[in-house]
Amino acid sequence: TGVSELADQFLETNDFYGCIAKRYLSYLTGYEVILAPPDPLIDEYKSEQQKQLEDFHRYLTVFLKTGEQENGETDPQTMKGLINKILRSEFFYEEISNE
């Protein structure tokens, strides 16, 4: 059917998973990530923390899409795994310590 095929096509893109990772990262840490490809002209003006945050976001996007963890195993509960990864990240702890 048309809707089912459209849903499958969304699931094939990085954009779908990037949006989910961005929303959860923002909600849990207060940090915003710009969803754009890396640009060397802009990147040189970013803080080291912003670069690390964007790298972490890219990692979360791939994790959501594939379920793959650092050890190469696949996480069957990817959304739960996403939340765990954010809560255990330096960005979450940094937000708590700044309050």
N, C-alpha and C positions, 0 to 999 in steps of 0.2 A: 504494500500500500504506500501511498505518497508520504504520509506522516512518518511512518515507520522507517522508510528509506531516508527521509530528511534527518531523522534522529540519528540514524547510523552514520550519516555523513558528518554531522556535528561531532560525534564521538571520535571521528578519525582526525580531527584538527587539534592542533596545540592550543588554539585560541580558546576553545571551550574549557580546557583544563587550566589554562592560564588565568582565566576569569575567576574560576572557583578558588584557585590558590591565592589570587590577589585579594578576594573578598575575605577569606578566612584569615589571611595574614594581617590585613587591615583591622578586622574585628578583634582579633586576639592580641595584637601588639600596638595598634594605632599607627603603624607605619604604612605609608602609601608607596606603591610601586607603579611606575609608568609602564604601560604595556606598549613598548615599542622596541624594535630591534636595536641592538647596541650601535652607537654612533661614536666613532673615535673623536670627532670634533667636540661633542658634548661630554663624553666620558672624562676628558681631561679636567673638567671643572667640577666633577662630582667628588664628594668626600669618599674616603675609603669605606666608611660605614655604608654609604648609599650603594657603592659597588658590591659590597658583601651582601647587602640585602637583595639586590637584583640577582646576584648569583644564586642565593638561597631560593628566591622565587622561581628561577629557571629550574633548579633542582626539584622543587615541589611540583612544578608543572609536569616534568618527566615522570616523577614518582606517581602522580595521579593517573597519568595516561597509561603507564606500563605496570604500576604496582611494584616496580623493582626497587629493592633496597640496596644499601651500600655493599652488602655481602653477596649480592647477586640473586638472592632469594626473592620470591614474589609474595607480597602481602595480600591475602584474600580480603581483608577489611581495609581497603585503601583509604576511605574517608576517616576512619578511626586512626589509621596510621598517620594521615596528614595532620590531624589535630595533635597527636602525640609529638610529631616532629616539630611543630610550631611551639608547643608548650615547653619542649626541652631545648629550644634554640636560645642562643644568646640574646636574640631580639625580644623574646618574651620576658626573660629575666631582667633585661635592661629597662623595659617598660615598667615593671613592678618596682625596681629600685629607684626609679625617677619619681614615684608618687610620694 
